[in-house]
Amino acid sequence: MKFYQFALMNLMRSKSRTMLTTLSVAVATATLFVVFSLDRGYQSAVSEELVKNTGIHMFVTREGCPIEASSVIAQGGVSPLYIPEDFAARVKDVPYVKEVMPFKIYAITTPDGLRTDIFFGVTDAIQRIRPDWNLKGAWFKDENSVILGAEIARIEMLKPGDKTYIEHFDKEFEVTGVLEQNFTQDDGFFFLPLATAQRLIKREGKLSAIALHLENLNHLDDVKITLEGLLPEDYFAVTAKALGEGVLKFFGSTRAMMFMMILIALIVCTLGIANTMLMTTVERRKEFAYLKCVGAGFLDISRLIFLETLIISLIGTALGLIISIFLIPGFEHFIRGALVVYVPAAKIVRPGVDIAILSSAIVILVGIFAALYPAVKSAKIAPMEAIRNE
């Protein structure tokens, strides 16, 4: 009989205990896999939506806190602070500034309370700034035009040329264009002409912020210094990178809690495996003694214990990965509701083969470490002491 067959037979002798230990390994693996996927996914989503995919290098805002600024800029948070529209002309004259896009953004909950719509008042500069702004249809025809994000168009089943009635404003708009899906917050926006967006909420001449696209990112610091000298003290020049870093810094407390979950899961896994293997040592004390009597050495007994642990760890990690794949959609929905920080529109839980391998490797190594003491204890059993009463 081969070693792995012997190990499997030994594990099957106590099916309930083996199953419970395997489940503890599965829980630890699933926890690692989901948390690592969230950690990478959230950081990637924030970086994409606030830095890489916007084409915007800097914002002029009245919000000095990156968290508040990102809420206003990316999610339509309503702020009592505003920038006068004539500031856009002053900013445009700053050296190295290529494009200036003043905008107004706000969120309104539908009358039934089931959805929050985000309205983004923009100028045609957005077409030159945004690298992934692919429009099906045409630009605004007049003040009664609207461009829809891909997801909103899908939900409302609208296409260019259709009419849409927005109950909150008691106004009908013509859909002149629909954006191609780019998996960012744009997919869920209603884009309006800037003046229309301001008038609908009676904020004519008032902006949420001013977006800047620079000629060269090497001049980012120079532009920031120039703007800070040009603007009043309560105005801020915030780089897109600073917005992302500010959000991720605030996310740090949530991240710490997640990694605490990993630590607890690994401790439970370690104790479960160590307990199972120690019980094996006690119950099979005489068996190990007889094996030594027929020629089994220290390494043979240790190898057997480690092999049993490896089998439990491999089955447990495979089960954990399968479970986590089914849990990820529900976990993403839950975490979106639980996060108090900026929540990107793109997926924030992004699993991958590399994360699966890393999670499995960590759990398997923890399992082998947990079996170290039981293996040594089993291998050191003295045959005469174990069988002297027979």
C-alpha positions as CSV (number, residue, x, y, z in Angstrom):
1,M,0.0,0.0,0.0
2,K,1.3,3.5,-0.9
3,F,1.6,6.3,1.6
4,Y,-1.2,8.4,0.2
5,Q,-3.6,5.4,0.3
6,F,-2.7,4.8,3.9
7,A,-3.2,8.5,4.7
8,L,-6.6,8.5,3.1
9,M,-7.7,5.4,5.0
10,N,-6.6,7.0,8.2
11,L,-8.6,10.2,7.5
12,M,-11.7,8.2,6.6
13,R,-11.7,6.5,10.0
14,S,-13.0,9.7,11.6
15,K,-15.1,11.2,8.9
16,S,-16.9,13.8,11.0
17,R,-13.6,15.2,12.4
18,T,-12.0,15.2,9.0
19,M,-15.0,16.9,7.4
20,L,-15.0,19.7,10.1
21,T,-11.3,20.3,9.7
22,T,-11.7,20.4,6.0
23,L,-14.5,23.0,6.4
24,S,-12.3,25.2,8.6
25,V,-9.6,25.1,5.8
26,A,-12.3,26.0,3.3
27,V,-13.5,28.9,5.3
28,A,-10.0,30.2,5.7
29,T,-9.3,29.9,2.0
30,A,-12.6,31.6,1.0
31,T,-11.9,34.4,3.4
32,L,-8.4,35.0,2.0
33,F,-9.6,34.8,-1.6
34,V,-12.5,37.2,-1.1
35,V,-10.6,39.7,1.0
36,F,-7.6,39.8,-1.4
37,S,-10.0,40.1,-4.4
38,L,-11.7,43.1,-2.7
39,D,-8.4,44.7,-1.7
40,R,-7.0,44.6,-5.2
41,G,-10.3,45.3,-6.9
42,Y,-11.2,48.4,-4.8
43,Q,-7.7,49.9,-5.3
44,S,-7.9,49.2,-9.0
45,A,-11.4,50.6,-9.4
46,V,-10.6,53.8,-7.5
47,S,-7.4,54.3,-9.5
48,E,-9.3,53.8,-12.8
49,E,-12.2,56.0,-12.0
50,L,-10.5,58.9,-10.4
51,V,-7.1,58.8,-12.1
52,K,-6.5,56.7,-15.2
53,N,-9.7,56.7,-17.2
54,T,-10.9,60.2,-16.6
55,G,-8.4,62.2,-18.7
56,I,-8.7,64.7,-15.9
57,H,-5.4,65.6,-14.2
58,M,-6.6,68.2,-11.7
59,F,-9.7,69.7,-10.1
60,V,-10.4,73.2,-8.8
61,T,-12.9,72.8,-5.9
62,R,-14.1,74.3,-2.7
63,E,-13.7,71.0,-0.9
64,G,-10.2,70.6,0.6
65,C,-10.8,67.1,1.9
66,P,-10.1,64.5,-0.8
67,I,-13.0,62.4,0.5
68,E,-15.5,65.2,0.3
69,A,-14.1,66.3,-3.1
70,S,-14.3,62.8,-4.6
71,S,-17.9,62.5,-3.3
72,V,-18.9,65.7,-5.0
73,I,-16.9,65.1,-8.2
74,A,-17.5,61.4,-8.8
75,Q,-20.8,60.6,-7.1
76,G,-22.9,63.8,-7.1
77,G,-22.7,64.6,-3.5
78,V,-24.7,67.8,-2.8
79,S,-22.5,70.5,-1.2
80,P,-23.4,74.0,-0.1
81,L,-20.1,75.2,-1.5
82,Y,-19.7,76.2,-5.2
83,I,-17.4,77.9,-7.6
84,P,-18.6,80.8,-9.7
85,E,-18.7,80.0,-13.3
86,D,-16.5,82.9,-14.3
87,F,-13.6,81.3,-12.6
88,A,-13.3,78.9,-15.5
89,A,-12.1,81.7,-17.8
90,R,-9.4,82.7,-15.2
91,V,-8.2,79.1,-14.9
92,K,-8.0,78.7,-18.7
93,D,-5.2,81.2,-18.9
94,V,-2.9,79.3,-16.6
95,P,0.2,78.0,-18.5
96,Y,0.2,74.3,-19.4
97,V,-3.5,73.9,-19.1
98,K,-4.8,72.4,-22.3
99,E,-8.5,71.9,-21.6
100,V,-10.9,73.3,-19.0
101,M,-14.2,71.7,-18.2
102,P,-16.6,73.4,-15.8
103,F,-19.3,71.1,-14.5
104,K,-22.3,70.7,-12.2
105,I,-23.1,67.3,-10.7
106,Y,-25.9,66.3,-8.4
107,A,-27.9,63.3,-7.3
108,I,-31.7,63.0,-7.1
109,T,-33.6,60.0,-5.7
110,T,-36.6,58.9,-7.8
111,P,-40.0,59.5,-6.3
112,D,-40.4,55.8,-5.5
113,G,-37.2,55.8,-3.6
114,L,-35.8,52.8,-5.5
115,R,-33.1,54.6,-7.4
116,T,-30.7,57.6,-7.2
117,D,-30.1,59.3,-10.5
118,I,-26.9,61.3,-11.1
119,F,-27.1,64.3,-13.4
120,F,-23.9,65.7,-14.9
121,G,-23.9,69.1,-16.5
122,V,-21.0,69.3,-18.9
123,T,-19.6,71.3,-21.8
124,D,-18.2,69.9,-25.1
125,A,-14.7,69.9,-23.5
126,I,-15.6,66.5,-22.1
127,Q,-15.4,64.9,-25.5
128,R,-11.8,66.1,-25.8
129,I,-10.8,65.2,-22.3
130,R,-12.2,61.8,-21.8
131,P,-10.3,59.1,-23.6
132,D,-13.1,56.5,-23.5
133,W,-16.0,58.8,-24.3
134,N,-17.4,56.9,-27.3
135,L,-20.8,58.4,-28.2
136,K,-23.5,56.6,-30.3
137,G,-25.6,59.4,-31.7
138,A,-24.9,63.1,-31.5
139,W,-24.0,65.9,-29.1
140,F,-26.7,68.0,-27.5
141,K,-29.0,69.7,-29.9
142,D,-30.5,72.2,-27.5
143,E,-31.3,72.7,-23.8
144,N,-33.8,69.9,-23.9
145,S,-31.3,67.3,-24.9
146,V,-29.8,64.5,-22.8
147,I,-27.0,61.9,-23.3
148,L,-27.4,58.7,-21.4
149,G,-24.8,56.4,-19.9
150,A,-24.9,52.8,-21.2
151,E,-26.5,51.3,-18.1
152,I,-29.2,54.0,-17.7
153,A,-30.0,53.6,-21.4
154,R,-30.3,49.8,-20.9
155,I,-32.5,50.1,-17.8
156,E,-34.8,52.7,-19.4
157,M,-34.7,50.9,-22.8
158,L,-33.9,54.1,-24.6
159,K,-31.8,54.9,-27.8
160,P,-30.9,58.1,-29.7
161,G,-34.0,59.9,-30.9
162,D,-36.2,58.6,-28.1
163,K,-38.0,60.9,-25.6
164,T,-37.7,60.5,-21.9
165,Y,-39.7,62.1,-19.1
166,I,-37.9,63.0,-15.9
167,E,-40.6,63.2,-13.2
168,H,-38.5,65.1,-10.7
169,F,-38.2,68.1,-13.1
170,D,-41.5,67.5,-14.7
171,K,-39.7,67.8,-18.0
172,E,-39.3,65.8,-21.2
173,F,-35.9,65.4,-22.9
174,E,-34.7,64.1,-26.2
175,V,-32.0,61.4,-26.1
176,T,-29.5,62.6,-28.6
177,G,-26.8,60.1,-27.7
178,V,-25.9,57.0,-25.7
179,L,-22.4,56.3,-24.4
180,E,-20.8,53.0,-25.1
181,Q,-20.3,51.0,-22.0
182,N,-16.9,51.6,-20.3
183,F,-17.6,50.1,-16.9
184,T,-17.1,53.4,-15.0
185,Q,-19.5,55.7,-13.2
186,D,-20.3,57.2,-16.6
187,D,-22.5,54.2,-17.3
188,G,-25.1,55.4,-14.8
189,F,-25.1,59.2,-15.5
190,F,-27.6,61.5,-17.2
191,F,-25.5,64.1,-19.1
192,L,-27.0,67.5,-19.6
193,P,-25.9,70.8,-21.1
194,L,-24.2,72.7,-18.3
195,A,-26.7,75.6,-18.3
196,T,-29.6,73.2,-18.3
197,A,-28.2,71.3,-15.3
198,Q,-27.7,74.5,-13.4
199,R,-31.2,75.9,-14.2
200,L,-33.0,72.7,-13.2
201,I,-31.9,73.1,-9.6
202,K,-31.8,76.9,-9.6
203,R,-28.0,77.2,-9.4
204,E,-27.3,79.3,-12.4
205,G,-23.7,80.3,-12.7
206,K,-22.6,77.9,-9.9
207,L,-20.3,75.0,-10.5
208,S,-19.5,71.8,-8.5
209,A,-15.8,72.0,-9.7
210,I,-13.6,72.8,-12.7
211,A,-11.8,69.9,-14.3
212,L,-8.4,70.5,-16.0
213,H,-6.5,68.5,-18.6
214,L,-2.8,69.5,-18.8
215,E,-0.5,69.5,-21.8
216,N,2.1,67.6,-19.9
217,L,1.9,65.8,-16.5
218,N,5.5,66.9,-15.9
219,H,4.1,70.4,-15.2
220,L,1.5,69.2,-12.7
221,D,3.2,70.7,-9.6
222,D,3.8,74.0,-11.5
223,V,0.1,74.3,-12.4
224,K,-0.9,73.4,-8.9
225,I,1.3,76.2,-7.4
226,T,0.1,78.7,-10.0
227,L,-3.5,77.9,-9.2
228,E,-3.0,78.1,-5.5
229,G,-1.5,81.6,-5.9
230,L,-4.3,82.7,-8.3
231,L,-7.3,81.4,-6.4
232,P,-8.8,82.6,-3.1
233,E,-7.7,80.9,0.1
234,D,-10.8,78.7,0.4
235,Y,-10.3,77.3,-3.1
236,F,-8.2,74.1,-3.7
237,A,-6.3,72.6,-6.6
238,V,-6.6,68.9,-6.0
239,T,-4.9,66.4,-8.4
240,A,-6.7,63.3,-9.5
241,K,-4.0,61.2,-7.9
242,A,-4.5,62.9,-4.6
243,L,-8.2,62.2,-4.8
244,G,-7.4,58.5,-5.3
245,E,-4.8,58.4,-2.6
246,G,-7.2,60.2,-0.2
247,V,-10.0,57.7,-0.8
248,L,-7.6,54.7,-0.3
249,K,-6.2,56.2,2.9
250,F,-9.7,56.5,4.3
251,F,-10.4,52.9,3.1
252,G,-7.4,51.9,5.3
253,S,-9.6,51.4,8.4
254,T,-11.9,49.0,6.4
255,R,-8.8,47.3,5.0
256,A,-7.4,46.8,8.5
257,M,-10.7,45.1,9.6
258,M,-10.6,42.8,6.6
259,F,-7.0,41.7,7.3
260,M,-8.0,41.1,10.9
261,M,-10.7,38.7,9.5
262,I,-7.9,36.9,7.6
263,L,-5.8,36.6,10.8
264,I,-8.8,35.1,12.7
265,A,-9.6,32.7,9.9
266,L,-6.0,31.5,9.8
267,I,-5.9,31.0,13.5
268,V,-9.1,29.0,13.4
269,C,-7.6,26.9,10.5
270,T,-4.4,26.3,12.4
271,L,-6.1,25.3,15.6
272,G,-8.5,23.0,13.7
273,I,-5.7,21.2,11.9
274,A,-3.4,21.0,15.0
275,N,-6.3,19.6,17.0
276,T,-7.2,16.9,14.4
277,M,-3.6,15.8,14.1
278,L,-3.0,15.7,17.9
279,M,-6.2,13.6,18.3
280,T,-4.8,11.3,15.7
281,T,-1.5,11.0,17.6
282,V,-3.4,10.1,20.8
283,E,-5.8,7.6,19.2
284,R,-3.1,5.9,17.0
285,R,-0.3,5.9,19.5
286,K,-0.1,2.1,19.5
287,E,-0.3,1.9,15.7
288,F,2.7,4.2,15.4
289,A,4.5,2.0,17.9
290,Y,3.8,-1.1,15.8
291,L,4.9,0.7,12.7
292,K,8.2,1.5,14.4
293,C,8.6,-2.1,15.4
294,V,8.4,-3.3,11.8
295,G,10.9,-0.7,10.6
296,A,9.2,2.6,10.2
297,G,11.5,5.5,11.1
298,F,11.1,9.0,12.3
299,L,10.8,10.4,8.8
300,D,8.2,7.8,7.8
301,I,5.8,8.7,10.7
302,S,6.3,12.4,10.1
303,R,5.7,12.0,6.4
304,L,2.5,10.2,7.1
305,I,1.1,13.0,9.3
306,F,2.2,15.7,6.9
307,L,0.6,13.8,4.0
308,E,-2.7,13.6,5.9
309,T,-2.5,17.3,6.6
310,L,-1.7,18.0,3.0
311,I,-4.7,16.0,1.8
312,I,-7.1,17.9,4.1
313,S,-5.5,21.2,3.1
314,L,-5.8,20.5,-0.7
315,I,-9.4,19.4,-0.5
316,G,-10.2,22.3,1.9
317,T,-8.6,25.0,-0.4
318,A,-10.4,23.6,-3.5
319,L,-13.7,23.6,-1.6
320,G,-13.0,27.2,-0.3
321,L,-12.3,28.5,-3.8
322,I,-15.4,27.0,-5.2
323,I,-17.5,28.5,-2.4
324,S,-15.9,31.9,-2.7
325,I,-16.7,32.1,-6.4
326,F,-20.4,31.7,-5.6
327,L,-20.2,34.1,-2.7
328,I,-18.4,37.0,-4.6
329,P,-21.5,38.5,-6.2
330,G,-23.4,38.7,-2.9
331,F,-20.3,39.9,-1.1
332,E,-19.8,42.7,-3.6
333,H,-23.5,43.8,-3.2
334,F,-23.1,43.7,0.6
335,I,-19.8,45.6,0.7
336,R,-21.2,48.4,-1.6
337,G,-23.9,49.0,1.0
338,A,-21.5,48.8,3.9
339,L,-18.7,51.1,2.7
340,V,-19.0,54.6,4.0
341,V,-16.2,55.8,1.7
342,Y,-16.4,56.4,-2.0
343,V,-17.8,53.4,-3.9
344,P,-16.6,53.1,-7.5
345,A,-19.2,52.1,-10.2
346,A,-16.9,49.5,-11.6
347,K,-16.4,46.1,-10.0
348,I,-14.7,46.3,-6.6
349,V,-14.2,42.6,-6.0
350,R,-11.8,41.3,-8.7
351,P,-10.8,37.7,-8.3
352,G,-8.0,36.2,-10.3
353,V,-5.9,33.0,-10.7
354,D,-2.9,34.7,-9.0
355,I,-5.1,35.5,-5.9
356,A,-6.4,31.9,-5.9
357,I,-2.9,30.5,-6.0
358,L,-1.7,32.9,-3.2
359,S,-4.7,32.1,-1.0
360,S,-4.2,28.4,-1.4
361,A,-0.5,28.6,-0.8
362,I,-0.9,30.5,2.4
363,V,-3.5,28.1,3.8
364,I,-1.5,25.0,2.8
365,L,1.6,26.5,4.4
366,V,-0.4,27.3,7.6
367,G,-1.7,23.7,7.6
368,I,1.8,22.2,7.3
369,F,3.0,24.5,10.1
370,A,0.1,23.4,12.3
371,A,1.0,19.7,11.7
372,L,4.6,20.2,12.7
373,Y,4.2,19.5,16.4
374,P,1.8,16.6,16.0
375,A,4.1,15.0,13.4
376,V,7.2,15.3,15.7
377,K,5.2,14.0,18.7
378,S,4.0,11.0,16.7
379,A,7.4,10.2,15.3
380,K,9.0,10.3,18.8
381,I,6.6,7.7,20.3
382,A,8.7,5.0,22.0
383,P,7.3,1.5,21.0
384,M,8.0,-0.1,24.4
385,E,6.1,2.6,26.3
386,A,3.1,2.5,23.9
387,I,2.6,-1.3,24.0
388,R,4.1,-2.4,27.4
389,N,0.6,-3.2,28.8
390,E,-0.1,-5.8,26.0
